[in-house]
Amino acid sequence: MMVMVSTDKAVNPTNIMGCTKRLAEIYVQSLGLALQKGEMQGKTKFVTTRFGNVLGSSGSVVPLFRELIAKRLPLTVTDPGMRRYFMTVSEAAGLVLQAASRSERAIYTLDMGEPVSIVDLAESMIRQAGLRPYVDIPIVFTGIRPGEKLVEELDVSERSAYRTDMAKIYITKNDEEDFH
């Protein structure tokens, strides 16, 4: 079994990371399809998982904000409208394990609910530290970067995905033509 870990940035990609992750998804899915059709020899099962942001992981905004708040430094947010999907480490691990337990060649996505406002997260973390947002700890808006989305997409609508028998886990609908 081979499980590829992808990202919500692969949905309608707008930057290099999203494009390369989408290409990797297509490649992994095409390997699985080639094996399924007998065009290649082998027994490896190929599946893909799509993640949002994993809370507490390296590069996560939460530990960064926590460190800046402890030092009483300003928090930077690219735009007041910035929203992201979040999942816990246990949800991420569970998604990988659930996907690995399946025999279906697919892209598995966890329904992470509604995206979280990054400015709301920053304000909440400042208040949780007993401080006042914009008074004790400033929040500085730096501007959206080229290729960055205000809201990442995690399309688990009926139009593009279907529910599995696993709680909150969806399979992305793909056309075989996507993999050639």
GUMARFI-552309 format. One line per 10 residues: number of its first residue (from 1); for each residue x negated, y, z of C-alpha. Coordinates in steps of 0.05 Angstrom, whole numbers. Each point is the difference from the previous one (the first is absolute). Example, Ala and Ser with C-alpha at 12.3 -4.5 7.8 and 13.67 -1.06 7.14 Angstrom:
// residues 2
1	-246:-90:156 ~ -27:69:-13
END
This chain:
// residues 180
1	0:0:0 ~ -25:69:-17 ~ 36:60:29 ~ -17:68:-30 ~ 13:60:46 ~ 25:59:-40 ~ 31:67:20 ~ 62:41:-9 ~ -44:45:-43 ~ 6:-53:-55
11	73:19:-11 ~ 1:51:-57 ~ -74:16:13 ~ -25:72:-6 ~ -73:-8:21 ~ -59:-46:-10 ~ 13:-42:62 ~ 73:-12:-20 ~ -19:-16:-72 ~ -55:-49:20
21	45:-34:51 ~ 56:-6:-53 ~ -49:-29:-50 ~ -24:-50:53 ~ 73:-20:14 ~ 11:-12:-74 ~ -64:-41:-6 ~ 17:-43:60 ~ 71:-11:-24 ~ -25:-17:-70
31	-47:-53:29 ~ 59:-31:37 ~ 42:1:-63 ~ -55:-31:-42 ~ -7:-57:50 ~ 75:-9:3 ~ 5:-5:-76 ~ -59:-48:-4 ~ -43:51:-38 ~ -54:-8:53
41	-21:-58:43 ~ 1:6:76 ~ 43:-7:61 ~ -8:68:33 ~ 64:37:16 ~ -4:75:-9 ~ 44:50:38 ~ -5:74:13 ~ 22:42:59 ~ 14:75:0
51	-15:40:62 ~ 15:69:25 ~ -47:31:50 ~ -20:-47:56 ~ 4:36:67 ~ -66:-1:38 ~ -41:-27:-58 ~ -64:34:-22 ~ 19:61:-40 ~ 69:5:34
61	23:69:16 ~ 21:-19:71 ~ -70:-12:30 ~ -25:62:-37 ~ 55:44:28 ~ -11:-31:70 ~ -75:17:-4 ~ 13:72:-24 ~ 53:11:54 ~ -48:-25:54
71	-52:51:-25 ~ 55:53:-6 ~ -17:10:-73 ~ 50:18:-55 ~ 36:-56:-35 ~ -1:3:-76 ~ 60:-20:-41 ~ -1:9:-76 ~ 72:24:-7 ~ 61:9:46
81	39:-48:-45 ~ -52:-57:4 ~ 33:-66:18 ~ -30:-69:6 ~ 21:-72:15 ~ -29:-32:62 ~ -5:-71:25 ~ -33:-31:61 ~ -60:-46:-4 ~ 45:-59:20
91	49:18:-55 ~ -57:2:-51 ~ -29:-66:24 ~ 70:-31:0 ~ 12:23:-71 ~ -65:-33:-24 ~ 16:-64:38 ~ 72:-3:-25 ~ -22:13:-72 ~ -54:-54:6
101	51:-50:24 ~ 41:9:-64 ~ -10:-37:-65 ~ 32:54:-43 ~ -46:43:-42 ~ 22:69:20 ~ -14:68:30 ~ 25:2:72 ~ 17:66:33 ~ 22:14:71
111	60:46:9 ~ -32:52:45 ~ 63:43:6 ~ -3:73:-16 ~ -66:36:-11 ~ -26:40:59 ~ -12:75:-4 ~ -74:11:14 ~ 13:69:30 ~ 53:-30:46
121	-50:-54:20 ~ -53:53:14 ~ 48:43:41 ~ 24:-62:39 ~ -71:-23:16 ~ -18:70:25 ~ 62:2:45 ~ -16:-71:26 ~ -67:27:21 ~ 36:53:42
131	-18:56:-47 ~ 39:47:-45 ~ -4:-6:-76 ~ -24:64:-34 ~ -15:32:68 ~ -50:-46:35 ~ -18:-40:-62 ~ 8:32:-69 ~ 25:-40:-60 ~ -35:24:-63
141	29:-14:-69 ~ -55:-12:-51 ~ 40:-10:-64 ~ 15:-63:-39 ~ -58:-30:-37 ~ 1:-18:-74 ~ 33:-68:-11 ~ 30:-1:70 ~ 74:-12:10 ~ 41:37:52
151	38:-64:12 ~ -28:-69:-16 ~ 49:-47:-34 ~ 19:-67:28 ~ 54:-22:-46 ~ 40:-55:34 ~ 66:19:-34 ~ 43:-52:-34 ~ -22:29:-66 ~ -73:-20:9
161	-3:-52:57 ~ 39:-54:33 ~ 3:-25:72 ~ -34:-64:20 ~ 24:-46:56 ~ -53:34:43 ~ 22:60:42 ~ -17:67:-33 ~ -42:-31:-55 ~ 16:13:-73
171	-27:-26:-65 ~ -12:50:-55 ~ 34:-17:-66 ~ -51:-4:-56 ~ 6:-15:-73 ~ -49:-51:-28 ~ -18:52:-53 ~ -32:40:57 ~ -54:-54:6 ~ -24:-6:-72
END
